[in-house]
Amino acid sequence: MLIPPRRSCAFAGALLLAGYGHAVEPPQFTNALGMTFNRVPAGTFSMGSATDAPGHEPDELLHEVVISEPFWLQSTPVTRGQWLELVDGMPSAFPECGDECPVDGLRWTWVQWYIRELSEWDPDHDYRLPTEAEWEYAARAGTTGPYHTGDCLGPDQANVSGTSVLSGCEAFPRSSGPRPVALNNPNPWGFYGMSGNTWEMCADWYGPYGEGRVVDPVGPEEGEYKVLRGGSWHFSAVHARVANRFMARNDIAGFRLVAVPEAE
């Protein structure tokens, strides 16, 4: 059973700048919980998938999205250790996986508890969930295929089950459970685990995409289910496509955060 967050002492994040480019470590900062955030550049991308794309679903209407401002996105999902720093209790299964595994099994209200506490704990940043558009933009990292790895996704690239794969891809065994974050290589923008391991909750309520070019979309004003992205160890590689959308009907998700500097 989860208990509302306990208070913790204040901390300040340290800014660790690095070079930035395709397949190069981007500018980063790391806060005192060990959360590393990569700077995502502003830009334009095609969100969703074409009707003839492998694995396409009807809710993936292809449309142009503008991300008008850069933002700071966590390089991995929130880990169980990071969760337990601020919350008494954890719903995740597979306790043997340890503190470096992603927290999962969460409800949206529990995630909001955590975000509020972390934002109070860190005087230099506010925290929030990424929008669905921000999530897909970062997951694609400048690529245009079904995965940032190309047309296929294998067991050495992501923690997913290989019982259902895209046409032309090689099947592989079912995954046995979650794994610590950052075991597989990151995408070209330095983000780990955007495909597989745990579903990731976004800020948007699930709903149909609008047609045409949009700037910084935030989804419907209200809804029944939050959007989940990325797939998980328990789901097939098909569900880990970067365009795939899922509804949080059950408590199965983890999350990663956007950090907003107070000056912004």
N, C-alpha and C positions, 0 to 999 in steps of 0.2 A: 504493500500500500504506500502511495506517495504522500509525503507530508509537505506542506508549503515551505518554500525556501527559508533557510536560516540566514542570519546576517553574517557578513564577513568583512574583514578590514579592507580599506581602500587600497588601490594600487595604481600605478601609472605604467602605460605601455612604453616599450622602447622601440624607436624607429630604426629599422635596419634596411637601408637602401641598397639596391643592386641594379645591374643592367637589365634591360627589358627588350624583348623581341621574340620572334617565333622560335619556340623550343629553347628559349633562354630564360633563366630565372628572372622573374619580374621584380619590381620594387615591392618590398615586404615590410611589415612590422609584426612583432610578436608581443602579445600581452602577457601578464604574469601568470595566467592559467596555462600558458604554453600554446595558445591559439595563434597560428600564423595566418596572416591575411595578405593576399596578393592584390595588387592594384590592377583592375581591369580597365582597359582603355575605352573611351567612347567610340562608337562606331555604328555601322549598319549591317544587318545580316538578314538572311532568309530564314524565318521561323516556321516550323512545321515540316511537312514533306509533300512532295509531288504525288499526285494520284497514282502514278506508275512506279513509285519508289518501292523497293523491297520492304515488306512489312507495313506499308502505309495503312493507317486507320482513318475513318471518316472525320474524327475530331482534330486532325492534324492539318487543317487548311493552310496551304503555303501562302505566306504573306511577308511583306517587308517590314522590318522593325528597326527603329532608330533608338539606340541607347545614347542619350544626349550628353551625359556626364560620366566621367570615370567613377568607379566605385571600388571599395575594398571588400573582397569576398574571401571567406575562410578557405584555406588550401585543402582541408580535410573536413569530413563531417565532425561534429562534436563527439568527443570520446566519452566513454563511461567515467573515466577518471575526472574529466572536466565537468561532467554533469554532477558528480558526487561532491565536488568542491562547493556547490551552491545549493544542492537539493538533498534532503534526507530521504533516501529510498530510490529504487530504480526498477522499472518494469522489464528490463531486457532479460531475455532467456540466455542460455549458454554462459553461465557465470564463469566457467573455466576459460573463456576467451580472454578475460582480463581487462584492465583499465584502458588499454590502448585500442580496444575494439570500439566501433561506433555505438552510441546509445541508440536504442530503437524501442518499438512497442509504445510509442508516445501518442498522447492526445494533444490537440492544438492548445487546449487550455494549459496543459502542463508546460508546453514550450513557451507560452506567454509568461508563466511564472518565472521561468529561467531567464528569459530575455529581460524582464523588468529588473530582476535581481542583479544580473550582470551589468546592466546599464547604470544602476545605482552604485555598484561596486567600483566601476571604472569611471573616474571623473572626467576622462579625456574623450570618451566615446559613448555614443548611443549605439545600440545593437538592434537588428531586426532580421526577419527572414528575407531572402531574396525574392523578388518577383519571379514569376514563371519565365518571363522574357529574359531577365538577368541570368537566371539559372541556365537556360538553354544557350544563351550567348557565350557564357563562360565554358559550358560543357563542349560546345563546338570548337571554341578556341581557334576560329578562322578556318575550320574545315567544313566541308559540305556533304559528307557521306552519312551513312546510317550511324556510324560511330566515329569518334575522333581517330580511331585506328584504321579506318577505311571501310571496306564493305563487310568485313567479318570481325567477330570478337571471339577470342580464344581464352582458355583457362589460365594462360600465362599473362593475360592482359587485364582480366577482371574476374572478380569472384561472382560468377553466375552459374546457372545450371545449363548444360549444353544439350538438353534433351529436345529442344526446339530451337532451330537456328534458321537464319535466312537462306534462301535458295542459293546454292553454290558454295555454302560454308560447311565445314566439317563438324559433325556432332561430337560431343564429348560428355563425360560422366556428370551426373548431378553433383552439385556442391554439398558438402557435409555440414556447413554452418558458417556463421560470420567469422571474419578474420580481422586482425589489427589493421588500422588505417595505414595507408602509405606503403603497403607491401608491393603493390604493382607500380609500374612507371606512371608518372603524371602525364596529363595531356600537354600540348605545346605551350599552354599558358601557366603550367605549374600546378594544376589542380588534380588532386588524387581522388579516386573512387567516385567519379561522376557517373560511371557505369558499374552497377552491381554493388554488392556487399549489403547496403541498406537503402531502402526507399528514402528519399529526402523531401521533406515538406516545404512547400513554397507559400508565400504570403497570399496568393490569389485564391479566391473561391473558384471552383471548377465551373466552367461555362464555355460556350462556343466562341471561337475566335471571330473577330470582326473582319470584314474584307478590306483590302487596300492597305496602304502604308500607314503605320501608326508610330507615334513617338512615346516612348516610356510607358507602355501599357501596364495597367495594374489589375486587370481582370474585372469581373462583375462587382458591384457594390455590396452584394449579399449573395448568399448561397447556402447549400446544405453541407457540402464537402470541400475541404481544402484539396489543392492539387498536389499530387506526389510525382516525383520525377526520379529517373535513374535506374529503376529496377533494384533487385536484391539477390542475395545468394540463393534464395528459395525459388526465385522466378527464372524463367529461361532467358537466354541471350536476346531473344526477340523483344522482350520487355525493356531491355537496357538500351535500346536505340535512343539517341539524343532527342528525337522528336516525340517519343512515346509519352503519353499522358495517362495518369491513373488517378482515381478518386480515393480519398482517405475514408473509405467506408468502415474500415477496421483499424485498430490501433497497432500499426505495423511499422511506422515510419521513424526515422531519425531526422536530422537536419544539420545544415551548416548555416553560418551567420554572415550578414553584411555588417561591417563596422562603419559607423558614420562619425568622423571627427567632430567634436563639439563646435569647432570654428565654422563648420558647414551648416 
